[in-house]
């Protein structure tokens, strides 16, 4: 046995010879000085002979002379900052068995929104600090020394010393508090077995509202003082979700209480800490007067997602970050199940295809990664909190549920939760339970989807009475990867009455049409169609031969397909066009078949495709770009005229969402009438903020319209929006404005909007809003701005996820090989592991666009088709 602390450096995991059983923690945050001190007594089980204890600590000052294990003082104490470990060495080997490790430590309440940090808020016009924790993935070590890996589950008993006027919350209920003048000591119940990343502490001034589940669990929503009415919607959704999950998972909610709290500075959308869920304000608060329909929906989905984690993630926890998707994929999938049950009129499962689309788009990159990804260092974990773990994860679960059947699937999940409660599980453990419960070859089937990256495109072509199928890995750069999948296929012909389910296990296969045709097919005329991947339950694309594609286009026009299939056809066609597997000309013909569509769920995808086509045509065919814009406007105008600017009495939630969607799209496409009306209503709103002429649903469109008229010499619109931004305390409204300011076509104004992120006026968490709004005209200046301010950006947004966002939003919109080379050169000496994947993916997107542009330039009939479609009667 090597006898040096050095032997523990450079390892991806902590050694297993000692494990924590119970933590007794005392923490004293000083909100004025932004520091904290603490002491820990940890019951540790030593299972193998060792003279070292190795645990995690980062950015903490540990008092070496305070460390004891039982009565033993250490011979050496070494902190390796880059490994984020604390190695405690003793003279002699420690006895095998249980002992208590004690120590004192101090740290800083940082402003990086991770570890133990401070968030600022205003109370009675005065700026104040609150203390908040965010420990996922590996930041509990920034608050107290600990075994900071999901598999080291232990019990936690917390005590806090805080100013006596403040509210102090943690995962468990308060046992008692004792006041000593200006300070109080708050003692919390001991927690059940849990992972360190789920510990939470919040100290500040808050109000709350409360309710109870059917089982009597107390549920509270905490907000800043005076804002509790905005927590009512989340509270209702929370209580209903808890009742629903208790039945679905067949296990009661495991803790005595559940608190949900809105935090002003918060890096993610929300965090599922056991019993104390933290949210950014825009993800928890809903105000009838100030929030849009899409805000309302986002709050419901986020609350349902975080509550699902109380079972899937908190009660049963992934063994290591490789299995993160078990947490996130499941919580995403089941949140739709809950919201569908609570709000059936929202057509939520159809909206789930937003998640699938996002997963399919990212996973078509060569620089994607498998659902199960090896994680070798804590700094790499952040990069996998992406569309693969969440959206692809959720989509393959939907695919599996569809294959196994909902009832069998639910029973098996309930068995899995019972079997692994209070412990940890790997992906294989879930497959084993599902296989045992259903008798289906789940492991063989699903391993092809979780262990390898990417997904297939299924080529479908008619040959007499047979449908010939061939699979190949789909990549947006037009190449085909070598991988193969076991694909759960579904198909129907001319009707949904009869469908065929089978597994495509080989490269090729064929099926007889009459096996799944609803009636005898004698004539394959205009009304004949075949649809594979019914309702898009499978995570793959389909490329139909010309005859099948024409049949589906007719079925779209005749409205013979389900909403999900209408979405699938347009999304597959767009992806195939990007990959140069079909022409932009044929994509425009297909889009034209949707011009009488009026459903929000379908039009949200059609609109997204239209905006993608508009962006690429600006670079690919500048001479034709104006006509393509007119064609895309014509496509959306019928539906836009139906919903108009003003809401109707008793209209549906989805129509409110549709109005906002179409008005924003028409403004972005440069539709003069919509832009002028937006500006007119904005000026009325400016005089009267309660005006019914510009409700929250329509504001983003009006703000974007205003910014189209702004320039350095005509700044009134920009100043007016900034004034509203400064006067509102509402996070969703602030977000709408930030996303509009950078959309200006004047480059100097874009730079001004970007520079706002460096001021105190924009919270660091809200950088996303500014970045994702940058106009096509602002691409170059945004890139110049990023290069010039790179060091400042790294210092201000140190987390990998936030830096990745800067790289992604500023680099991805470019469309030339030259720009890709320039970006590569700039980052050659600056890249870090925490954002390397984001950089590679962004560069790949640029090269895919460049290749698509070259292909579009060679299309012979594009101009002719655009003009024909423009002349067509609506």
C-alpha positions in Angstrom: 0.0 0.0 0.0 1.4 3.3 -1.1 1.7 5.6 1.9 1.2 9.0 0.4 -1.8 11.3 0.0 -0.7 11.8 -3.7 -2.1 8.3 -4.5 -5.6 9.7 -4.4 -5.1 12.4 -7.0 -6.5 12.3 -10.5 -9.2 9.7 -9.8 -12.8 10.0 -11.0 -14.3 8.6 -7.9 -13.5 8.5 -4.2 -12.1 5.3 -2.7 -14.7 3.0 -1.0 -12.7 1.9 2.1 -14.7 4.4 4.3 -18.3 5.5 3.9 -20.4 8.1 5.7 -23.5 6.9 7.6 -24.7 10.1 9.2 -23.8 13.8 9.1 -24.4 16.1 12.0 -23.9 19.6 10.6 -23.9 23.1 12.1 -23.7 26.0 9.7 -23.5 29.7 10.5 -24.1 31.9 7.4 -23.1 35.6 7.8 -25.3 37.4 5.3 -23.6 40.8 5.7 -20.0 39.6 5.3 -21.1 36.9 2.8 -19.1 34.2 4.6 -20.1 31.1 6.6 -18.5 28.9 9.2 -19.5 25.4 10.2 -18.7 22.2 12.0 -19.3 18.6 11.0 -19.5 15.3 13.0 -19.7 12.4 10.5 -20.3 8.8 11.5 -18.0 6.9 9.2 -17.9 3.1 8.5 -14.3 2.0 7.8 -14.6 -1.3 5.9 -11.0 -2.0 5.0 -7.6 -1.3 6.6 -6.5 2.2 5.8 -4.7 5.1 7.5 -6.4 7.7 5.2 -9.9 9.2 5.0 -10.6 10.8 1.6 -13.6 13.0 1.0 -14.5 16.0 -1.1 -13.9 19.7 -0.3 -13.7 22.7 -2.6 -13.2 26.4 -1.9 -13.4 25.6 1.8 -10.9 26.4 4.5 -10.7 23.4 6.7 -9.2 23.9 10.1 -6.6 21.0 10.3 -6.1 21.3 14.0 -9.8 20.8 14.6 -9.9 17.4 12.8 -10.4 14.2 14.9 -11.4 10.7 14.2 -12.6 9.3 17.4 -9.8 10.6 19.6 -7.1 10.5 16.9 -5.5 13.7 15.6 -4.3 13.4 12.0 -0.6 13.3 11.1 -1.2 15.1 7.8 -4.1 17.0 6.2 -3.8 17.8 2.5 -6.4 19.6 0.3 -5.9 19.0 -3.5 -7.9 21.9 -4.9 -8.0 20.7 -8.6 -9.2 17.3 -7.5 -11.6 18.9 -5.0 -10.5 16.3 -2.3 -9.4 16.5 1.3 -7.0 13.7 2.3 -6.7 13.1 6.1 -3.7 10.8 7.0 -3.3 9.2 10.4 -0.1 7.7 12.1 -1.6 4.2 12.3 -4.2 2.2 10.4 -7.8 3.1 11.5 -9.7 0.3 13.2 -12.3 -1.4 10.9 -15.8 -0.4 12.1 -17.7 2.8 12.9 -16.1 6.0 14.2 -16.9 9.7 14.2 -14.9 12.3 12.1 -15.2 15.9 13.4 -13.9 19.1 12.0 -14.5 22.9 11.6 -14.4 24.8 8.4 -15.2 28.2 6.8 -16.2 29.4 3.3 -17.6 32.2 1.2 -21.2 32.8 0.2 -20.2 33.1 -3.4 -22.1 34.8 -6.2 -21.7 31.9 -8.7 -25.2 30.4 -8.1 -23.6 27.1 -7.0 -22.5 25.6 -3.6 -23.6 27.9 -0.7 -24.2 31.2 -2.4 -25.9 34.6 -1.9 -28.9 35.9 -3.9 -29.9 39.5 -3.8 -33.5 40.8 -3.3 -35.2 44.0 -2.4 -37.2 44.4 0.8 -38.9 47.8 1.4 -36.7 49.5 -1.1 -33.5 48.1 0.5 -31.1 45.6 -1.1 -30.7 42.4 1.0 -28.8 39.1 0.7 -30.3 35.7 1.1 -28.3 32.5 1.5 -29.2 29.6 -0.9 -27.7 26.3 -1.8 -27.4 24.6 -5.2 -25.5 21.3 -4.9 -26.2 19.3 -8.0 -24.1 18.0 -9.5 -20.9 18.2 -7.4 -21.1 21.3 -5.2 -22.2 20.2 -1.7 -18.4 20.0 -1.2 -18.4 23.9 -1.5 -20.5 24.0 1.6 -19.2 21.3 3.9 -16.6 18.5 3.5 -18.4 15.4 2.4 -18.5 12.2 0.3 -20.0 14.1 -2.6 -21.1 11.3 -4.9 -24.7 10.0 -5.3 -23.9 6.5 -4.1 -22.7 7.6 -0.7 -26.2 8.0 0.8 -26.3 9.0 4.4 -28.7 10.5 7.0 -28.3 14.3 7.7 -29.1 16.2 10.8 -28.8 20.0 10.3 -28.6 22.9 12.7 -28.4 26.5 11.5 -27.5 29.7 13.3 -29.1 32.6 11.6 -30.5 36.2 12.2 -33.6 35.7 14.3 -35.9 37.7 12.0 -35.2 35.4 9.0 -36.9 32.3 7.7 -34.5 29.3 7.6 -35.5 26.3 5.6 -34.0 22.9 4.9 -35.0 19.5 3.6 -36.7 18.4 6.9 -39.2 20.1 9.3 -37.9 22.2 12.2 -37.8 20.4 15.5 -37.3 23.5 17.6 -35.6 26.9 17.5 -34.0 28.9 20.3 -33.5 32.7 20.1 -30.5 34.4 21.7 -30.9 38.1 21.0 -30.2 38.8 17.3 -29.5 35.2 16.5 -31.5 32.0 16.6 -30.5 28.4 16.4 -32.7 26.2 14.3 -32.7 22.4 14.7 -34.1 20.2 12.0 -35.3 16.6 12.0 -32.9 13.9 10.8 -33.4 13.0 7.1 -33.8 9.6 5.7 -30.9 8.1 3.6 -30.2 10.6 0.8 -27.4 11.8 -1.5 -25.4 15.0 -0.8 -26.5 16.8 -4.0 -30.1 16.9 -2.7 -29.4 18.8 0.6 -30.8 22.3 0.6 -30.7 25.4 2.8 -32.4 28.7 2.2 -32.2 31.7 4.6 -34.0 35.0 3.9 -37.3 36.9 4.3 -40.2 35.0 2.8 -44.0 34.6 3.0 -45.8 31.4 2.3 -49.1 29.8 1.4 -49.9 26.2 2.2 -52.2 23.2 1.4 -52.2 19.5 2.1 -52.2 16.3 0.0 -54.9 13.6 0.5 -52.4 11.8 2.8 -52.0 15.0 4.9 -48.5 16.0 3.7 -48.1 19.7 4.2 -47.1 21.5 1.0 -46.0 25.1 1.0 -44.9 27.7 -1.6 -42.5 30.4 -0.3 -42.1 33.7 -2.2 -40.7 37.1 -1.5 -42.8 39.1 0.9 -46.1 40.2 -0.7 -46.0 37.8 -3.7 -47.7 34.7 -2.3 -50.7 35.1 -4.6 -48.4 34.3 -7.5 -47.6 31.0 -5.8 -51.2 29.7 -5.8 -51.1 28.0 -9.2 -47.9 26.1 -8.5 -49.3 25.1 -5.1 -52.4 23.6 -6.7 -50.4 21.7 -9.4 -48.0 20.5 -6.7 -50.7 19.0 -4.5 -52.4 17.3 -7.5 -49.1 16.0 -8.8 -48.1 14.5 -5.4 -51.5 12.7 -5.1 -51.1 11.4 -8.7 -47.5 10.2 -8.3 -48.3 8.4 -5.0 -50.7 6.2 -6.9 -48.6 5.9 -10.1 -45.4 4.8 -8.3 -47.3 2.8 -5.8 -45.3 4.4 -2.9 -46.3 7.3 -0.7 -44.3 10.6 -0.8 -41.3 9.8 1.5 -40.9 13.0 3.6 -43.1 14.7 6.2 -43.3 18.0 4.2 -42.7 19.6 0.8 -41.6 23.2 0.3 -41.3 25.0 -3.0 -39.4 28.3 -3.0 -38.8 31.0 -5.6 -35.1 32.3 -5.7 -34.3 35.6 -7.5 -30.8 34.4 -8.6 -30.9 30.8 -9.8 -28.8 29.2 -12.6 -31.1 26.3 -13.6 -34.9 26.3 -14.0 -35.4 24.5 -10.7 -33.7 21.9 -8.5 -35.5 18.9 -6.9 -33.8 19.0 -3.5 -35.5 16.5 -1.2 -38.4 18.2 0.5 -37.2 21.8 -0.4 -37.4 22.4 -4.1 -35.8 25.6 -5.3 -37.0 27.5 -8.5 -36.1 30.5 -10.4 -39.0 32.9 -10.0 -40.2 32.6 -13.6 -40.5 28.8 -13.2 -42.7 28.9 -10.1 -44.7 32.1 -10.0 -47.8 32.7 -12.1 -49.9 35.9 -12.2 -53.1 36.1 -14.3 -52.4 39.7 -15.0 -48.7 39.5 -15.9 -48.0 35.9 -17.1 -48.7 34.4 -20.6 -50.3 31.1 -21.3 -46.9 29.6 -22.2 -45.6 30.8 -18.8 -48.5 29.0 -17.1 -47.7 25.8 -18.9 -44.0 26.1 -18.1 -44.7 26.4 -14.4 -47.0 23.4 -14.5 -44.5 21.2 -16.3 -41.6 22.4 -14.1 -43.4 21.7 -10.9 -44.6 18.3 -12.1 -41.0 17.5 -13.2 -39.4 18.4 -9.9 -42.0 16.5 -7.9 -41.5 13.4 -10.0 -37.9 13.5 -8.9 -38.9 13.0 -5.2 -39.4 9.4 -6.3 -37.3 9.1 -9.4 -34.0 10.6 -8.3 -34.4 11.2 -4.6 -35.9 8.0 -3.2 -34.2 5.9 -5.9 -31.0 7.6 -7.0 -28.7 6.9 -9.9 -25.5 5.1 -8.9 -23.3 7.6 -10.8 -23.7 10.5 -13.2 -23.4 8.1 -16.2 -27.0 7.2 -15.3 -28.2 10.8 -15.0 -30.8 10.2 -17.7 -32.6 7.8 -15.2 -33.4 10.9 -13.2 -33.9 13.5 -15.9 -35.5 11.4 -18.7 -38.0 9.9 -16.3 -38.9 13.2 -14.6 -39.4 14.8 -18.0 -41.6 12.0 -19.3 -43.7 11.6 -16.2 -44.2 15.4 -15.8 -46.2 15.2 -19.1 -48.2 12.3 -17.8 -49.1 14.4 -14.7 -49.9 17.6 -16.6 -52.0 15.7 -19.1 -54.1 14.3 -16.2 -54.4 17.7 -14.5 -55.0 19.8 -17.7 -56.4 17.4 -20.4 -57.4 20.4 -22.6 -53.8 21.3 -23.1 -53.1 18.3 -25.3 -49.9 17.8 -23.5 -48.8 14.5 -25.1 -48.9 16.2 -28.5 -46.7 19.0 -27.1 -44.3 16.3 -25.8 -43.1 16.2 -29.4 -41.3 19.5 -28.6 -39.0 17.4 -26.4 -38.6 14.6 -28.9 -37.8 17.2 -31.7 -35.1 18.8 -29.5 -33.6 15.4 -28.7 -33.6 14.4 -32.4 -31.9 17.6 -33.5 -29.1 17.4 -31.0 -28.6 13.6 -31.5 -28.2 14.1 -35.3 -24.8 15.7 -34.6 -21.6 13.6 -34.8 -20.6 15.5 -31.7 -23.6 14.2 -29.7 -23.1 11.5 -27.0 -24.9 8.4 -25.8 -27.6 8.6 -23.2 -25.3 6.7 -20.8 -22.0 8.7 -21.0 -18.8 8.0 -19.1 -18.0 10.7 -16.6 -14.4 10.8 -15.5 -14.2 14.1 -13.6 -16.7 16.3 -11.7 -16.1 19.1 -14.2 -17.5 17.0 -17.0 -20.9 16.4 -15.3 -22.4 19.7 -16.2 -22.1 19.1 -19.9 -24.5 16.1 -19.8 -27.4 18.1 -18.4 -28.5 18.5 -22.0 -31.2 17.5 -24.5 -29.9 14.0 -24.7 -30.3 13.2 -20.9 -33.6 15.0 -20.7 -35.4 14.9 -24.1 -33.9 11.8 -25.8 -34.1 10.1 -22.4 -37.8 11.0 -22.0 -38.5 10.1 -25.6 -37.0 6.6 -25.5 -39.0 6.0 -22.3 -42.2 7.0 -24.2 -41.1 4.6 -27.0 -40.6 1.8 -24.5 -43.9 2.5 -22.7 -45.7 2.4 -26.1 -44.0 -0.9 -26.9 -44.8 -2.6 -23.6 -48.2 -1.0 -23.0 -49.0 1.6 -20.4 -50.4 -0.8 -17.7 -47.5 -3.3 -17.8 -45.0 -0.4 -17.8 -46.5 1.3 -14.8 -46.6 -1.9 -12.7 -43.0 -2.6 -13.5 -42.0 1.0 -12.6 -43.7 0.7 -9.2 -41.8 -2.6 -8.5 -38.5 -0.9 -9.4 -39.2 2.0 -7.0 -40.1 -0.4 -4.2 -37.0 -2.5 -4.9 -34.5 0.3 -4.9 -36.1 2.8 -2.4 -33.5 4.6 -0.3 -30.6 3.2 -2.4 -29.0 3.6 -5.8 -29.6 2.0 -9.2 -28.0 1.7 -12.6 -29.7 1.7 -16.0 -29.3 -2.1 -16.2 -31.3 -2.5 -12.9 -34.3 -0.8 -14.4 -34.1 -3.0 -17.5 -33.9 -6.1 -15.3 -37.0 -5.2 -13.4 -38.9 -4.3 -16.6 -37.8 -7.6 -18.2 -38.8 -9.6 -15.2 -42.3 -8.0 -15.0 -43.1 -8.1 -18.7 -41.2 -11.0 -20.1 -40.0 -8.8 -23.0 -36.4 -8.5 -24.2 -36.1 -5.0 -22.7 -32.4 -5.0 -22.1 -31.4 -6.1 -25.7 -33.9 -3.6 -27.2 -33.0 -0.6 -25.0 -29.2 -1.0 -24.8 -29.1 -0.1 -28.5 -30.7 3.2 -27.6 -28.9 4.1 -24.4 -25.3 2.8 -24.9 -24.7 4.2 -28.4 -25.3 7.7 -29.6 -27.6 8.7 -32.5 -30.6 7.1 -34.0 -31.7 5.7 -37.3 -33.5 7.0 -40.4 -35.8 4.3 -41.9 -35.9 4.4 -45.7 -39.3 3.1 -46.8 -40.0 2.2 -50.4 -42.8 0.4 -52.2 -42.1 -2.6 -54.3 -45.3 -4.1 -55.5 -47.3 -5.2 -52.5 -44.3 -5.0 -50.2 -43.0 -2.2 -48.1 -39.2 -2.4 -48.1 -37.4 -1.0 -45.1 -33.8 -0.1 -44.5 -32.2 1.5 -41.4 -29.1 3.7 -41.3 -27.8 6.1 -38.7 -29.1 9.6 -39.4 -26.7 12.5 -39.2 -27.4 16.1 -40.1 -24.1 16.4 -42.1 -25.6 13.9 -44.6 -23.2 11.0 -43.8 -24.4 7.7 -42.5 -22.9 6.2 -39.4 -22.2 2.5 -38.9 -24.6 1.9 -36.0 -27.7 -0.3 -35.9 -30.7 -0.3 -33.6 -33.5 -2.7 -32.6 -36.3 -0.4 -33.7 -39.9 -0.7 -32.4 -41.8 -0.1 -35.6 -45.5 0.8 -36.1 -47.3 1.2 -39.3 -50.8 1.9 -40.7 -52.3 2.3 -44.1 -55.2 4.6 -45.2 -56.6 4.5 -41.7 -55.7 4.1 -38.0 -58.1 1.3 -37.5 -55.5 -1.4 -38.1 -51.9 -1.0 -37.3 -48.9 -3.3 -37.2 -46.2 -3.5 -34.5 -42.9 -5.2 -35.0 -39.2 -5.0 -34.2 -36.8 -4.1 -37.0 -33.7 -6.0 -35.8 -31.7 -6.1 -39.0 -30.4 -3.6 -41.5 -33.3 -4.4 -43.9 -36.7 -6.0 -43.7 -39.9 -6.0 -45.7 -43.6 -6.2 -44.7 -46.6 -7.1 -46.8 -48.9 -4.1 -47.1 -52.0 -6.3 -46.7 -50.8 -7.3 -43.2 -51.7 -3.8 -41.9 -54.0 -2.3 -44.5 -57.5 -1.5 -43.1 -59.1 -2.8 -46.3 -58.2 -4.5 -49.5 -55.9 -2.3 -51.6 -56.9 -2.6 -55.3 -56.0 0.9 -56.4 -53.2 3.0 -55.0 -54.7 6.3 -56.0 -54.7 9.8 -54.6 -56.1 8.7 -51.2 -53.6 6.0 -50.6 -51.1 6.6 -47.7 -48.8 4.7 -45.4 -47.5 6.1 -42.1 -44.7 4.6 -40.2 -43.9 5.5 -36.6 -47.5 6.2 -35.6 -47.9 9.2 -33.4 -44.1 9.6 -33.4 -43.7 7.2 -30.4 -40.4 6.0 -31.9 -37.1 8.0 -31.7 -36.2 7.8 -35.3 -36.8 9.6 -38.7 -38.5 8.1 -41.8 -37.6 8.9 -45.4 -40.4 7.8 -47.8 -40.0 7.2 -51.5 -41.6 9.7 -53.8 -44.9 7.8 -54.1 -45.3 7.4 -50.3 -44.3 11.0 -49.7 -46.9 12.3 -52.2 -49.5 10.1 -50.5 -48.7 11.6 -47.1 -48.7 15.2 -48.5 -52.3 14.5 -49.7 -53.3 13.0 -46.4 -51.9 16.2 -44.6 -54.1 18.4 -47.0 -57.1 16.2 -46.4 -56.5 16.2 -42.6 -56.6 12.5 -42.4 -53.6 12.2 -40.0 -53.4 12.6 -36.2 -51.8 15.8 -34.9 -48.7 13.9 -33.8 -48.2 12.4 -37.3 -48.8 15.9 -38.9 -45.9 17.1 -36.7 -43.7 14.1 -37.4 -44.0 14.5 -41.2 -43.0 18.1 -41.2 -40.1 17.6 -38.7 -38.7 14.6 -40.6 -38.9 16.5 -43.8 -37.1 19.5 -42.4 -34.3 17.3 -40.9 -33.9 15.4 -44.2 -33.7 18.8 -46.0 -31.0 20.1 -43.6 -29.0 16.8 -44.2 -29.4 17.3 -48.0 -31.4 14.1 -48.3 -34.2 15.9 -49.9 -34.6 19.4 -51.5 -35.7 22.6 -49.9 -38.0 22.8 -52.9 -39.9 19.6 -51.8 -39.9 20.9 -48.1 -41.7 24.1 -49.3 -44.2 22.1 -51.2 -45.0 20.1 -48.1 -45.2 23.2 -45.9 -47.7 24.6 -48.3 -50.0 21.6 -47.5 -50.3 22.9 -43.9 -51.6 26.3 -44.9 -55.2 25.5 -43.6 -53.9 24.1 -40.3 -55.3 25.8 -37.2 -54.1 23.6 -34.3 -51.4 25.1 -32.0 -49.5 21.9 -31.5 -49.0 21.4 -35.2 -48.4 25.0 -36.0 -45.7 25.4 -33.3 -43.6 22.9 -35.3 -44.6 24.4 -38.7 -43.6 27.8 -37.5 -40.3 26.6 -36.2 -39.5 25.0 -39.5 -40.6 28.2 -41.4 -38.2 30.3 -39.3 -35.4 27.8 -40.0 -36.1 28.0 -43.7 -36.1 31.8 -43.5 -32.7 32.0 -41.8 -31.0 29.6 -44.2 -32.5 31.2 -47.3 -31.2 34.7 -46.2 -27.6 33.2 -46.6 -28.2 30.7 -49.4 -30.4 32.6 -51.8 -30.4 36.3 -50.9 -32.1 37.2 -54.2 -35.0 34.9 -53.5 -35.1 35.5 -49.7 -37.8 38.1 -49.9 -40.1 35.9 -51.9 -39.5 33.0 -49.6 -40.4 35.3 -46.6 -43.7 36.2 -48.4 -44.5 32.5 -49.0 -43.9 31.7 -45.3 -46.0 34.6 -44.3 -48.8 33.4 -46.6 -48.6 30.0 -45.0 -49.2 31.3 -41.5 -51.6 34.2 -42.2 -54.8 32.3 -42.4 -54.4 30.9 -38.9 -53.1 34.3 -37.6 -56.2 36.1 -39.0 -58.4 33.5 -37.2 -56.9 34.2 -33.8 -56.2 38.0 -34.4 -54.7 40.2 -31.8 -57.5 40.2 -29.3 -58.5 37.2 -27.2 -62.1 35.9 -27.5 -64.4 35.1 -24.5 -63.9 31.6 -23.4 -61.1 30.8 -25.9 -58.9 27.8 -25.2 -55.5 27.9 -23.5 -54.0 26.6 -26.8 -55.5 29.4 -28.8 -53.9 31.9 -26.5 -50.6 30.1 -27.1 -51.2 30.1 -30.9 -51.8 33.9 -31.0 -48.5 34.6 -29.3 -46.7 32.0 -31.5 -48.0 33.4 -34.9 -47.7 37.1 -34.0 -44.0 36.6 -33.1 -43.3 34.5 -36.2 -45.0 37.1 -38.5 -43.0 39.9 -36.9 -39.7 37.9 -37.3 -40.6 37.3 -41.0 -41.1 41.0 -41.5 -44.9 41.1 -42.0 -45.6 44.9 -42.2 -49.2 44.8 -41.1 -48.4 42.8 -37.9 -45.4 44.9 -37.1 -47.4 48.2 -37.4 -50.2 46.9 -35.3 -47.7 45.7 -32.7 -46.1 49.1 -32.6 -49.5 50.8 -32.3 -50.6 48.7 -29.4 -47.2 49.1 -27.7 -47.6 52.9 -27.6 -51.1 52.6 -26.0 -49.6 50.1 -23.5 -46.8 52.6 -22.7 -49.4 55.1 -21.5 -51.5 52.5 -19.7 -49.8 49.4 -18.5 -53.1 47.7 -17.6 -54.4 48.2 -21.2 -56.3 45.1 -22.5 -54.9 45.9 -25.9 -51.5 44.3 -25.0 -52.0 41.3 -22.7 -49.0 39.3 -21.6 -49.5 36.7 -24.4 -49.0 39.4 -27.1 -46.2 41.5 -25.6 -43.2 39.7 -27.0 -44.5 40.2 -30.5 -45.1 43.9 -29.9 -41.7 44.3 -28.3 -40.0 42.6 -31.2 -41.9 44.8 -33.6 -40.8 47.9 -31.8 -37.1 46.8 -31.9 -37.3 46.4 -35.7 -37.7 50.2 -35.9 -34.9 51.0 -33.5 -31.5 52.3 -34.7 -28.7 54.4 -33.2 -30.3 57.5 -34.5 -33.9 56.5 -33.5 -33.6 55.0 -30.0 -37.0 55.8 -28.5 -38.3 52.2 -28.7 -35.2 50.8 -27.0 -35.4 53.4 -24.2 -39.1 52.7 -23.7 -38.5 49.0 -23.3 -35.7 49.6 -20.9 -38.0 51.8 -18.8 -40.6 49.0 -18.6 -37.8 46.5 -17.7 -36.6 48.8 -14.9 -40.1 49.3 -13.5 -41.3 45.7 -13.5 -40.4 43.3 -10.7 -41.9 40.4 -12.6 -39.3 37.9 -13.9 -41.3 36.7 -16.9 -41.8 40.3 -18.2 -38.1 41.0 -17.7 -37.3 37.9 -19.7 -39.6 39.0 -22.6 -37.9 42.4 -22.8 -34.3 41.1 -22.6 -35.1 38.6 -25.4 -36.3 41.6 -27.6 -33.6 44.1 -27.1 -30.9 42.1 -28.8 -33.2 41.3 -31.8 -32.5 44.8 -33.2 -31.1 45.0 -36.8 -28.8 47.9 -35.8 -25.5 46.4 -34.8 -24.6 49.1 -32.3 -27.8 48.5 -30.4 -27.1 44.7 -30.4 -23.8 45.5 -28.7 -25.5 47.8 -26.2 -28.0 45.0 -25.3 -25.1 42.5 -24.9 -23.3 44.9 -22.6 -26.3 45.2 -20.4 -25.4 41.7 -19.2 -22.3 43.1 -17.5 -24.4 45.6 -15.5 -26.2 45.0 -12.2 -29.4 45.5 -14.1 -29.4 41.9 -15.5 -29.0 39.0 -13.2 -26.3 36.5 -14.4 -28.9 33.8 -14.7 -30.8 35.9 -17.4 -27.9 36.1 -19.9 -29.7 33.3 -21.8 -32.6 35.7 -22.7 -30.3 38.3 -24.3 -28.2 35.7 -26.1 -31.0 33.7 -27.7 -32.6 36.9 -29.1 -29.6 38.1 -31.2 -30.7 39.0 -34.7 -29.2 37.6 -37.9 -27.8 41.1 -38.6 -26.2 41.0 -35.1 -24.3 37.8 -35.6 -20.9 39.4 -36.5 -21.0 42.0 -33.8 -22.0 39.5 -31.2 -19.0 37.3 -32.2 -16.7 40.3 -32.1 -18.2 41.2 -28.7 -17.6 37.7 -27.3 -14.0 37.6 -28.5 -13.3 41.0 -26.9 -15.0 40.1 -23.6 -14.1 36.5 -23.4 -12.0 36.7 -20.2 -14.7 38.8 -18.5 -17.4 36.3 -19.6 -15.4 33.4 -18.1 -15.0 35.2 -14.8 -18.6 36.3 -14.6 -20.2 32.9 -15.7 -17.7 30.3 -14.4 -20.1 27.4 -14.6 -19.6 25.2 -17.7 -23.3 25.2 -18.5 -23.6 29.0 -18.7 -20.4 29.4 -20.7 -21.6 26.7 -23.1 -24.7 28.8 -23.6 -22.6 31.8 -24.8 -20.6 29.7 -27.2 -23.7 27.9 -28.5 -25.9 31.0 -29.1 -23.2 33.2 -30.6 -21.4 30.6 -32.8 -24.2 28.3 -34.1 -26.0 30.9 -36.2 -23.1 31.2 -38.6 -23.2 29.4 -41.9 -19.8 29.3 -43.6 -16.7 27.1 -43.5 -14.5 30.3 -43.2 -16.3 31.3 -40.0 -16.0 27.8 -38.6 -12.3 28.0 -39.2 -12.0 31.5 -37.6 -14.0 30.3 -34.5 -11.8 27.2 -34.2 -8.7 29.2 -34.3 -9.9 31.6 -31.6 -10.8 28.8 -29.2 -7.7 26.6 -30.0 -5.9 28.0 -26.9 -8.9 28.8 -24.8 -11.1 25.7 -24.8 -11.8 24.0 -21.4 -13.4 20.6 -20.8 -16.5 22.2 -19.3 -17.6 23.7 -22.6 -15.6 21.7 -25.1 -18.6 19.7 -26.2 -20.8 22.8 -26.7 -18.0 24.3 -28.9 -17.7 21.2 -31.0 -21.5 21.0 -31.5 -21.7 24.6 -32.4 -19.0 24.3 -35.0 -20.6 21.2 -36.4 -23.9 23.2 -36.8 -22.1 25.9 -38.7 -20.6 23.3 -41.1 -23.9 21.6 -41.6 -25.5 24.9 -42.5 -22.6 25.7 -44.9 -23.2 22.3 -46.6 -26.9 22.8 -46.8 -26.4 26.3 -48.4 -24.2 24.8 -51.2 -26.9 22.1 -51.8 -29.7 24.8 -52.0 -27.7 26.8 -54.5 -27.7 23.8 -56.8 -31.5 23.2 -56.7 -32.8 23.8 -60.2 -36.5 24.4 -59.5 -36.5 26.4 -56.3 -37.3 29.9 -57.7 -39.9 28.5 -60.0 -41.6 26.5 -57.1 -41.6 29.5 -54.8 -43.3 31.7 -57.4 -45.8 29.0 -58.3 -46.8 28.6 -54.6 -47.0 32.4 -54.1 -49.5 32.6 -57.0 -51.6 29.7 -55.7 -55.0 30.6 -54.2 -55.1 30.4 -50.4 
